[in-house]
Amino acid sequence: MTSTPTTAEQDDLRSRLPDPAHFFPEVATIAGAMSTAVLNGSIPRTTVGLVQLRAGQIVGSTYHTVRQTGVLREAGETEERVTAVASWHDAPCFTDAERVALELVEAVLVPNPFGERVSDELYARASAHYDDKALWTLTLTIAQICFFVPVALIAKPIPGRAPGKNYRV
């Protein structure tokens, strides 16, 4: 039986790598530009958070899962919606637009051995809820989290810590 880590044990957590900003200061510029593009207002911030939380769950990233869960909670999302993201298929608390966004991120990140990942039918359902700018925003939302997936899985930033304070020094 394992026990929950104490605060002291959590304080001893270390990332595998130091903050990449020490080596590549331009990463902050890239991250900022991606956030600006994604948060342009054409899709709700909640949808951005739900999609990025689902992406973190799919790739098995504790860092992204904890981070996006925190972002959603800070935005006022209910515990029901936050915890139901993992089982969104049968959860009654999501809108049709949110459902198609969650389906889209799954299609992109989960291999389909029987054909293309994003079918014409899925695209048609997404375009029924989102105009061209919103579809591009949703696409960039998925791209943004995918940009940071290798960082999370290889460098292992410390979950629950603020960006810039989540790496070893």
Order of alpha helices (4+ residues) and beta strands (2+ residues): alpha-alpha-alpha-alpha-alpha-alpha-alpha-alpha
